[in-house]
Amino acid sequence: MENNNQNNQNNKPKRPLRPGGLGNTNPNQPSNVYWIYAILSMGLIGMLFFGQNKAIKKVDWSDFQEYVSDNRIESVVVFSNKEVAEAKVRSESVNYVFGDEAARFSSNPFITVNIPSTQGASEFLDTVKNEKGYDIKVRFDTSSEIWGMLLTFAPFLLIIVFWIWMMRRMQGGPGGGGGGIFSVGKSKAQLFDRDAGAKVTFKDVAGLSEAKEEVQEVVEFLKHPSSYTSLGGKIPKGALLVGPPGTGKTLLAKAVAGEANVPFFSISGSDFVEMFVGVGASRVRDLFRQAKEKSPCIVFIDEIDAVGRARGKNANFGSNDERENTLNQLLTEMDGFGSNSGVIILAATNRVDILDKALLRAGRFDRQIYVELPDLNDRKEIFKVHLRPIKIDESVDVEFLARQTPGFSGADIANVCNEAALIAARNKKKFVEKEDFISAVDRIVGGLEKKNKIITQEEKKSIAIHEAGHATLSWFLEHANPLVKVTIVPRGKALGAAWYLPEERQITTKDQMLDEICALLGGRAAEELFIGKISSGAMNDLERVTKQAYGMITYLGMSDKMPNLSYYDSSGQDYTFQKPFSENTAELIDAEVKAMISEQYERAKEMLRRHAEGHHKLAQILLEKEMIYAENLEHIFGKRQWISRSQEILQNAESLKDPLGKSENPAKDDSKDNSDNLPPSSAPSV
């Protein structure tokens, strides 16, 4: 359920520069601050060359008169405002004037003298030039004091300019988005205006047919509000999108804005939270101020549970005052004394159970729209969207792929398509084939296949017996999930994996749950019966069994000694410090869990004893071929007595007869039916 359009970054509206601000005209490119460093460096270099102290020897007025009379001076600069003269000594007279220090003054042979007066010095120099005809250049300078002052204050001026520039940067922040110290209370919402270029519409959202019908009413409100208000109705103030991760909640919100052709503010709930007190509330106020200016518009808050968690439920040393202040401000803005006409709030979360009750009441979020995992038809539509840019082979059947992925979200399906393309490219194929999609599903569900992992023959035999135990029990238990295939090739962290076809149920009975527990314990029971010792391979099975047993007793009231009791709190409050039951009840719960698991474990061992011969054949096939399919069990145990609804659909699907197109493979003489086209479940077994 992802957007198939390739949104070009250049289509985003460019934010104009702030008047008087310094910055780059391209908002996607950060401003370059190195030029300010270059100015500082040039200033320092200029001070080094122009403000350096010369090695000048100070002489008396009489000595100066002697040097001028002897033609040892090349030029004289008279500083009128200082009554000082600076003279450059001729190169051939350096040794005479400076004596032992001639080497130090050879590059800059200057002397300085205090003159009685500017007029007196000028008359003396003119007299010497006229009487003796010496070529002495005389210059009068009155600007040296100003230049000296500039050199003195230049560093301070540069520091002031740099400080002013930094202040403007902090006020505006990068890209004008409130990233500086002085704009920390500004909203970080990203605005997608109606002229923003490529838009997302309902055509880009595959599946979600029920959710799209509900949000379509919001679109009609924004397009034609008068048709509703004329009858006395009010425009809804908000809608909460609830659903598992990856189901397309954010994409659906963008499609609403695209269909209604109104401005769209997008922000995450975590963007309101800040370490500074009062910042979150300030950002909420600024967000709604901007939204009112753009009315009618949509404000979308993604992951609202980051700021909308129920107040007073934080058990860690009191509640977080800053987060609660932010929530209070959000509640006030959504339905307070102020008017938010034309501003509709859309929010998304997958933890609606922990949200504050005041946030969910009518008048704030008027409706909750459930975005569920896609069903078979929705998965077909989603595959069509994600298969558009992929070069697929003629053997690829969209309906087959949809049936292969029960319980997959839109993001998972996008990952399957991408992974299949990568597998085909890795094998140097020109097109993506059906086999690549099957491998991609196995890769995502079970993990990466590790054929080079070192396993001893004894370990391999133990894994085969374990997996054959799961397969055997799933075949004979009425409510266990039907087996698809089992492998003893390591995948991910698991040494073996079993794929099942879970039946999509709305409610689950106690018998169904007990059968699932029994099937999960089949691996450990097979190890104890046929090997004589147990191993660590059943850790994942035991974890799932324990969690399910505790859930049945404490949440669902499925205990014989504790019937009709539930200690589940739908508000999301945990029981870290105080449990809702006594210690005696806790001991009784532990005893009931142990009794339930022990009963199902003995049941599993009894069933394996009755079908020990078939189990051994199954384990032997696993050792030889490293993978078994549903038809292998049918050849050994006969046709399964119970057929689930999912199996009936699969058996009637003509597209599932030969998904790999390799029925002639001699290595699979006993696997020519439709077992390896059955969809996998979501978890490895060992």
C-alpha positions in Angstrom: 0.0 0.0 0.0 2.8 2.3 -0.8 2.7 5.2 -3.3 3.8 3.9 -6.6 4.5 7.4 -8.0 8.1 8.4 -7.9 7.9 11.7 -6.2 10.8 13.9 -7.3 12.4 15.9 -4.7 12.5 18.8 -7.1 8.7 19.0 -7.0 8.7 20.1 -3.4 7.8 23.8 -2.9 10.9 25.8 -2.2 10.8 28.0 0.8 11.8 31.6 0.0 14.6 33.3 1.9 13.7 35.3 4.9 13.9 39.0 4.3 17.3 40.3 5.5 18.5 36.8 6.2 21.6 35.1 4.9 21.2 31.7 3.3 21.2 29.6 0.3 18.5 29.9 -2.3 18.3 26.1 -2.5 16.4 24.9 0.6 17.5 21.3 0.1 21.2 22.4 0.4 22.5 23.6 3.8 24.0 27.0 3.9 27.8 27.1 3.5 29.4 28.8 6.5 33.0 28.4 5.3 32.9 31.8 3.6 32.7 33.5 7.0 35.8 31.7 8.1 37.6 32.9 4.9 36.8 36.5 5.8 38.2 36.1 9.3 41.4 34.4 7.9 41.9 37.2 5.3 41.5 39.8 8.1 44.1 38.1 10.2 46.5 37.8 7.3 46.0 41.5 6.5 46.8 42.4 10.0 49.9 40.3 9.8 51.2 42.1 6.7 49.9 45.6 7.2 50.0 45.9 10.9 53.4 44.2 11.6 56.0 46.2 13.6 59.0 47.2 11.5 62.5 46.9 13.0 63.1 50.7 13.2 66.0 52.4 15.0 65.2 55.6 16.9 67.8 58.3 16.6 68.3 61.9 17.8 67.5 65.0 15.7 71.2 65.8 15.4 72.1 62.4 14.1 69.2 62.6 11.7 70.5 65.9 10.4 74.0 64.4 10.0 72.6 61.4 7.9 70.7 63.7 5.7 73.7 66.0 5.1 75.9 63.0 4.2 73.3 61.7 1.7 72.7 58.5 3.6 68.9 58.9 3.5 66.8 57.7 0.5 63.3 59.0 1.5 61.6 60.6 4.4 58.0 60.4 5.5 56.9 63.2 7.8 53.8 62.4 10.0 52.3 65.8 10.6 49.9 64.8 13.4 52.6 63.0 15.4 55.7 65.3 14.8 57.6 62.2 13.9 59.7 61.5 10.7 60.5 58.1 9.4 63.4 57.8 7.0 64.7 54.9 4.8 68.4 54.5 4.8 70.2 53.9 1.6 71.4 50.3 1.2 75.1 51.3 0.9 74.9 53.2 4.2 73.2 50.5 6.4 76.5 49.5 8.0 77.4 53.1 8.8 74.1 54.0 10.3 73.3 50.8 12.2 76.8 49.5 13.0 76.7 46.1 14.7 73.0 45.8 14.2 73.2 46.2 10.4 72.3 42.5 9.8 69.0 42.9 11.6 68.0 46.0 9.6 69.3 44.9 6.2 65.8 44.1 4.9 64.0 47.1 6.5 66.6 49.9 7.0 64.4 52.5 8.6 65.1 55.1 11.3 62.7 57.3 13.2 63.2 60.7 14.8 61.2 63.2 16.8 61.1 66.4 14.9 60.9 69.9 16.6 58.0 70.8 14.3 56.7 69.8 10.9 57.6 73.2 9.4 61.1 73.1 10.8 61.8 69.6 9.4 60.4 70.7 6.0 62.6 73.7 5.9 65.7 71.7 6.8 65.0 69.0 4.2 64.4 71.7 1.5 67.6 73.5 2.3 69.7 70.3 2.0 68.1 69.3 -1.3 68.7 72.8 -2.8 72.2 73.4 -1.5 73.6 69.9 -2.1 71.3 68.6 -4.8 70.5 65.4 -3.1 67.7 63.3 -4.4 65.6 62.8 -1.2 62.0 62.0 -1.5 59.9 63.8 1.1 56.2 62.9 1.8 53.8 64.2 4.4 51.3 61.7 5.8 48.2 62.5 7.8 46.2 59.2 7.4 48.3 56.8 9.3 46.4 57.3 12.5 43.1 56.3 10.9 44.6 53.2 9.3 46.1 52.3 12.7 42.7 52.6 14.3 41.1 50.4 11.7 43.8 47.7 12.2 43.2 47.9 15.9 39.5 47.5 15.8 39.3 45.2 12.8 39.1 42.0 14.9 36.3 43.4 17.0 34.4 44.4 13.9 34.7 40.9 12.5 33.6 39.3 15.7 30.5 41.6 15.8 29.6 40.8 12.2 30.0 37.0 12.9 27.8 37.3 16.0 25.1 39.1 14.1 25.1 36.5 11.4 25.0 33.6 14.0 22.0 35.3 15.7 20.1 35.5 12.5 20.9 31.8 11.8 19.7 30.8 15.2 16.5 32.8 14.8 15.6 31.4 11.4 17.1 27.9 11.7 18.2 25.8 8.8 15.6 26.1 6.0 13.5 28.4 8.1 12.0 25.4 9.9 12.5 26.5 13.5 15.8 24.7 14.1 17.5 27.4 16.1 17.6 28.3 19.8 15.3 31.3 19.5 12.8 29.4 17.3 12.7 26.2 19.4 9.0 26.7 20.1 8.1 26.9 16.4 6.2 24.0 14.8 8.3 21.5 12.8 5.4 20.5 10.7 6.1 20.0 7.0 3.6 21.7 4.7 2.5 20.1 1.4 0.5 22.8 -0.3 -2.0 22.3 -3.0 0.5 23.5 -5.6 3.2 21.1 -4.4 3.4 19.1 -7.7 2.7 15.3 -7.6 -0.1 14.3 -5.3 -1.2 11.1 -3.7 -4.8 10.2 -4.4 -7.0 7.2 -3.6 -5.9 5.6 -6.9 -2.4 5.3 -5.5 -3.7 3.5 -2.4 -4.3 -0.2 -3.1 -6.7 -2.1 -0.9 -8.1 -0.5 2.2 -11.5 -0.4 0.6 -13.4 0.0 3.9 -11.1 2.6 5.3 -11.2 4.6 2.1 -15.0 4.7 2.2 -14.9 6.2 5.7 -12.3 8.9 4.9 -14.2 9.7 1.7 -16.7 11.5 3.9 -13.9 13.7 5.3 -13.0 14.6 1.7 -16.6 15.5 0.9 -16.7 17.7 3.9 -13.7 19.6 2.7 -14.9 19.8 -0.9 -18.5 20.7 -0.3 -19.0 21.8 3.3 -22.2 23.7 2.6 -24.1 20.5 1.6 -23.6 19.3 5.2 -23.8 22.5 7.2 -27.1 23.4 5.4 -28.8 20.5 7.1 -27.4 21.4 10.5 -24.5 19.0 10.5 -21.0 19.9 11.7 -17.7 19.1 10.0 -15.9 16.4 11.9 -12.9 17.8 13.8 -10.7 14.7 13.7 -10.3 11.1 12.7 -7.9 8.6 14.2 -6.4 6.0 11.9 -5.7 2.8 13.9 -3.9 -0.3 12.7 -0.8 -2.4 12.7 2.5 -1.0 11.4 2.9 -1.0 7.6 -0.8 -1.0 6.7 -0.7 2.4 5.0 -2.1 4.8 7.6 0.2 7.7 6.6 -0.4 7.0 2.9 -4.1 7.1 3.4 -3.9 10.5 5.2 -1.8 11.9 2.2 -4.5 10.6 -0.2 -7.2 12.4 1.8 -5.3 15.7 1.4 -4.6 15.0 -2.3 -8.3 14.2 -3.0 -9.5 17.2 -1.2 -6.9 19.5 -2.8 -6.2 21.3 0.4 -2.9 22.1 2.3 -1.5 19.2 4.3 0.5 19.7 7.5 2.5 16.6 8.4 4.3 16.2 11.8 5.3 13.3 14.1 4.2 13.1 17.7 7.8 13.0 18.8 8.4 16.4 17.2 6.4 18.0 20.0 8.5 16.5 22.8 11.5 18.5 23.8 13.8 18.7 26.8 12.9 22.3 27.5 9.8 23.0 29.5 7.0 24.5 27.6 8.4 23.9 24.1 5.9 21.2 23.2 2.9 23.3 24.1 4.4 26.2 22.2 4.9 24.1 19.1 1.2 22.9 19.3 0.0 26.5 19.4 2.2 27.5 16.5 1.0 24.5 14.4 -2.6 25.4 14.9 -1.9 29.0 14.2 -0.4 28.1 10.8 -3.2 25.7 10.1 -5.9 28.4 10.7 -4.1 30.7 8.3 -4.2 27.9 5.6 -7.8 26.9 6.4 -9.4 24.7 5.1 -6.6 22.2 5.6 -5.6 18.9 7.1 -3.2 18.4 10.0 -1.7 14.9 10.2 0.0 13.8 13.4 1.8 10.5 12.9 2.5 8.2 15.9 0.4 10.4 18.2 0.9 7.9 21.0 4.3 9.6 21.6 2.5 12.7 23.0 -1.0 11.4 23.6 -0.3 8.7 26.2 -2.7 8.6 29.1 -1.9 11.1 31.8 -0.9 9.9 35.3 0.0 6.4 34.1 3.8 6.8 34.1 5.1 4.7 36.9 8.6 5.9 36.8 8.8 8.6 39.6 5.7 10.5 38.6 4.5 11.6 35.3 6.4 13.6 32.7 5.1 17.1 33.2 6.4 18.4 29.9 4.7 15.7 27.9 1.4 16.2 29.8 1.5 19.9 29.3 1.9 19.3 25.5 -1.1 16.9 25.6 -3.1 19.4 27.5 -2.4 22.1 25.0 -3.3 19.7 22.2 -6.6 18.9 23.8 -7.3 22.6 24.2 -6.5 23.4 20.6 -8.6 20.6 19.2 -11.7 21.4 21.1 -11.3 24.5 23.4 -12.8 27.9 23.5 -11.0 28.8 20.3 -12.4 28.2 16.8 -10.7 25.8 14.4 -13.2 25.9 11.6 -12.0 24.2 8.5 -9.0 22.5 10.2 -9.4 18.7 10.3 -7.0 16.6 12.4 -5.9 13.2 11.2 -3.7 11.1 13.4 -2.2 7.6 13.2 -1.2 5.1 15.9 -0.9 1.4 16.4 -1.3 1.8 20.2 -4.8 3.2 20.6 -5.1 1.4 24.0 -2.6 3.7 25.7 -4.0 7.0 24.4 -5.7 9.4 26.9 -9.4 9.0 27.1 -9.9 12.8 26.7 -8.2 12.6 23.3 -10.6 10.0 22.0 -13.8 11.6 23.0 -16.3 13.0 20.4 -15.5 16.5 19.5 -11.8 15.8 19.2 -11.4 12.6 17.3 -15.0 12.1 16.2 -14.3 8.7 14.6 -11.8 5.9 14.7 -10.9 4.4 11.3 -9.4 0.9 11.6 -6.8 0.1 8.9 -6.5 -3.6 9.2 -4.1 -6.0 7.6 -5.1 -6.6 3.9 -7.2 -9.6 3.0 -6.8 -11.8 -0.1 -8.4 -9.3 -2.5 -6.5 -6.3 -1.0 -3.2 -8.2 -1.2 -3.9 -8.8 -4.9 -4.3 -5.1 -5.5 -1.2 -4.2 -3.5 0.9 -6.7 -5.5 -0.3 -5.1 -8.7 0.9 -1.7 -7.5 4.3 -2.9 -6.5 4.8 -5.2 -9.5 4.5 -2.3 -12.0 8.2 -1.3 -12.0 9.4 -4.9 -11.8 10.2 -7.0 -14.9 8.3 -10.2 -14.2 8.1 -13.4 -16.1 4.9 -14.8 -17.6 4.8 -17.5 -14.9 4.1 -15.0 -12.1 0.5 -15.1 -11.0 -0.7 -12.2 -8.8 -3.4 -14.4 -7.2 -0.9 -17.0 -6.3 1.4 -14.4 -4.7 -1.6 -13.0 -2.7 -2.4 -16.5 -1.4 1.3 -17.0 -0.5 1.3 -14.1 1.9 -1.5 -14.3 4.5 -1.0 -11.8 7.3 1.4 -9.7 5.3 1.0 -5.9 5.5 1.4 -3.5 2.6 5.0 -2.8 3.7 5.7 -6.6 3.9 4.4 -7.1 0.3 6.6 -4.2 -0.9 9.5 -6.0 0.7 8.6 -9.3 -0.9 8.6 -7.7 -4.4 11.9 -5.9 -3.8 13.5 -9.1 -2.3 12.4 -11.2 -5.3 14.0 -8.7 -7.7 17.2 -8.8 -5.7 17.2 -12.6 -5.8 16.6 -12.6 -9.6 19.4 -10.1 -10.1 21.7 -12.2 -7.9 21.1 -15.2 -10.1 21.7 -13.1 -13.3 18.2 -13.4 -14.6 16.6 -11.0 -17.0 13.1 -11.4 -15.5 11.8 -12.1 -12.0 10.2 -15.5 -12.0 7.7 -17.2 -9.7 10.4 -19.2 -8.0 12.1 -15.9 -7.0 8.9 -14.7 -5.2 8.6 -18.0 -3.3 12.2 -17.7 -2.2 11.6 -14.1 -1.2 8.6 -15.1 1.0 10.7 -17.9 2.6 13.5 -15.4 3.1 11.3 -12.9 4.9 9.3 -15.4 7.0 12.1 -17.7 8.0 15.3 -15.7 7.5 18.3 -16.2 5.4 19.1 -19.8 4.4 22.4 -20.9 5.8 23.4 -24.0 3.9 27.1 -23.7 4.9 26.4 -23.9 8.6 28.3 -26.8 10.2 25.9 -29.3 11.7 26.9 -32.8 12.8 24.9 -35.8 11.6 23.6 -36.4 15.1 22.3 -32.8 15.3 20.8 -33.1 11.9 18.9 -36.3 13.0 17.7 -34.5 16.1 16.4 -31.6 14.1 14.6 -33.9 11.7 12.9 -35.8 14.5 11.9 -32.5 16.1 10.4 -31.1 12.9 8.7 -34.3 12.0 7.0 -34.2 15.4 5.5 -30.9 14.7 4.4 -32.0 11.2 2.8 -35.2 12.5 0.7 -33.5 15.2 -0.4 -30.7 12.9 -1.8 -33.4 10.6 -3.8 -35.2 13.2 -5.0 -32.3 15.3 -8.3 -30.9 14.1 -7.7 -27.2 15.0 -3.9 -27.1 14.4 -2.8 -24.9 11.5 -2.4 -27.0 8.3 1.2 -27.7 7.4 2.7 -26.3 4.2 6.3 -27.4 4.3 9.1 -28.2 6.7 12.8 -27.8 6.3 15.9 -28.7 8.4 18.1 -26.2 6.5 19.0 -23.5 9.0 17.4 -20.2 8.4 18.2 -17.1 10.5 18.7 -18.1 14.1 16.6 -21.3 13.7 18.1 -24.7 12.9 14.9 -25.7 11.2 11.6 -24.1 10.2 8.0 -25.1 9.6 5.5 -23.2 7.5 1.8 -23.4 8.3 -1.3 -21.9 6.8 -3.0 -20.0 9.6 -6.8 -19.9 9.3 -8.1 -16.3 9.5 -10.5 -16.4 12.5 -12.4 -13.6 14.2 -12.7 -15.5 17.4 -10.7 -18.5 18.7 -12.1 -21.3 21.0 -10.3 -23.0 23.8 -10.1 -26.2 21.9 -8.4 -24.5 19.0 -5.8 -22.9 21.4 -5.2 -26.2 23.1 -4.6 -27.9 19.8 -2.1 -25.2 18.9 -0.2 -25.7 22.2 -0.2 -29.5 21.6 1.3 -29.0 18.1 4.0 -26.7 19.4 5.0 -29.2 22.0 5.3 -32.0 19.3 8.9 -31.3 18.7 10.0 -31.6 22.3 7.8 -34.7 22.8 9.4 -36.4 19.7 12.9 -35.7 21.1 12.0 -37.3 24.4 10.2 -40.3 22.9 12.5 -41.2 20.0 15.9 -39.9 21.1 15.6 -40.3 24.8 16.9 -36.8 25.7 15.7 -33.3 25.1 17.7 -30.4 23.6 17.7 -26.6 23.4 16.0 -26.6 20.0 12.5 -26.2 21.5 13.2 -22.9 23.1 11.1 -20.9 20.7 8.2 -23.4 21.0 8.3 -23.3 24.8 8.3 -19.5 24.8 5.2 -19.4 22.6 3.4 -22.1 24.6 4.1 -20.4 27.9 2.8 -17.0 26.7 -0.3 -18.6 25.2 -1.1 -20.6 28.3 -0.7 -17.5 30.6 -2.9 -15.5 28.2 -5.6 -18.1 28.2 -5.8 -18.2 32.0 -5.1 -14.6 33.1 -6.8 -12.7 30.2 -9.4 -15.1 28.6 -10.7 -16.8 31.7 -10.1 -20.3 30.3 -9.1 -22.0 33.5 -11.2 -24.7 35.2 -10.3 -23.4 38.7 -10.4 -19.7 37.8 -13.2 -19.5 35.2 -14.5 -16.2 33.8 -11.7 -14.0 35.3 -9.7 -11.5 33.3 -6.8 -9.5 34.6 -6.3 -7.6 31.3 -6.4 -3.8 31.4 -7.3 -2.4 28.0 -6.2 1.1 29.1 -2.6 0.0 28.7 -1.6 0.3 32.4 1.0 -2.2 33.3 1.4 -4.1 36.6 5.1 -3.5 37.2 4.7 -2.4 40.9 1.2 -3.7 41.8 -0.5 -6.7 40.4 -4.4 -6.9 40.3 -4.4 -10.2 42.1 -3.0 -11.6 45.4 0.0 -13.9 45.9 -2.3 -16.9 46.4 -4.0 -16.2 43.1 -0.6 -15.8 41.4 0.4 -19.3 42.8 -2.9 -20.7 41.5 -2.3 -19.2 38.0 1.2 -20.7 37.9 -0.2 -24.1 38.9 -3.0 -23.9 36.3 -0.4 -23.0 33.6 1.8 -25.9 34.5 -1.2 -28.3 34.5 -2.4 -27.1 31.1 1.0 -27.4 29.5 1.7 -30.8 31.1 -1.7 -32.2 29.9 -1.0 -31.1 26.3 2.5 -32.5 26.5 1.3 -35.9 27.5 -1.4 -35.7 24.8 1.4 -34.9 22.3 3.4 -37.9 23.4 0.4 -40.2 23.2 -0.4 -39.2 19.6 3.2 -39.6 18.6 3.3 -43.1 20.1 0.2 -44.1 18.0 1.8 -42.7 14.8 5.5 -43.6 15.5 5.9 -45.5 12.3 4.7 -42.6 10.1 6.8 -40.2 12.1 10.0 -42.2 11.5 9.3 -42.3 7.7 8.8 -38.5 7.8 12.0 -37.9 9.6 13.9 -40.1 7.2 12.6 -38.1 4.2 13.7 -34.9 6.0 17.2 -36.3 6.4 17.4 -37.3 2.7 15.7 -34.3 1.0 16.0 -31.6 3.8 12.4 -30.5 3.0 9.0 -32.1 3.1 5.6 -30.8 1.8 2.0 -31.4 2.7 1.6 -34.2 0.1 4.5 -36.1 1.7 2.4 -36.4 4.9 -0.7 -37.4 2.8 1.3 -40.3 1.2 2.4 -41.5 4.7 -0.7 -40.9 6.9 -3.4 -40.7 4.3 -5.7 -37.8 3.5 -6.1 -35.4 6.4 -9.5 -35.8 8.1 -10.1 -32.1 8.6 -9.9 -29.5 5.8 -9.7 -25.9 6.8 -11.4 -23.0 5.0 -8.0 -21.8 3.7 -7.2 -25.3 2.3 -10.6 -25.4 0.5 -9.8 -22.1 -1.2 -6.3 -23.3 -2.2 -7.5 -26.6 -3.5 -10.0 -24.8 -5.8 -7.4 -22.3 -7.1 -6.2 -23.4 -10.5 -3.2 -21.1 -10.3 -1.7 -23.2 -7.5 -1.3 -26.5 -9.3 2.4 -26.1 -10.1 3.9 -22.8 -8.9 7.5 -23.6 -9.7 6.7 -25.2 -13.1 9.0 -28.1 -12.3 6.7 -31.1 -11.8 9.1 -33.2 -14.0 11.9 -32.8 -11.5 13.1 -36.3 -10.8 14.3 -35.3 -7.3 10.6 -34.7 -6.4 8.9 -37.8 -7.7 6.7 -38.0 -4.7 6.0 -34.2 -4.6 4.1 -33.5 -7.8 0.9 -32.2 -6.3 0.3 -28.6 -5.1 2.0 -28.7 -1.7 4.9 -26.3 -2.3 2.4 -23.6 -3.5 0.8 -23.4 -0.1 1.4 -20.2 1.7 3.7 -20.1 4.7 3.0 -19.1 8.2 4.8 -16.3 10.0 7.3 -18.1 12.3 10.0 -20.7 12.2 9.6 -23.8 14.4 13.0 -24.4 15.9 
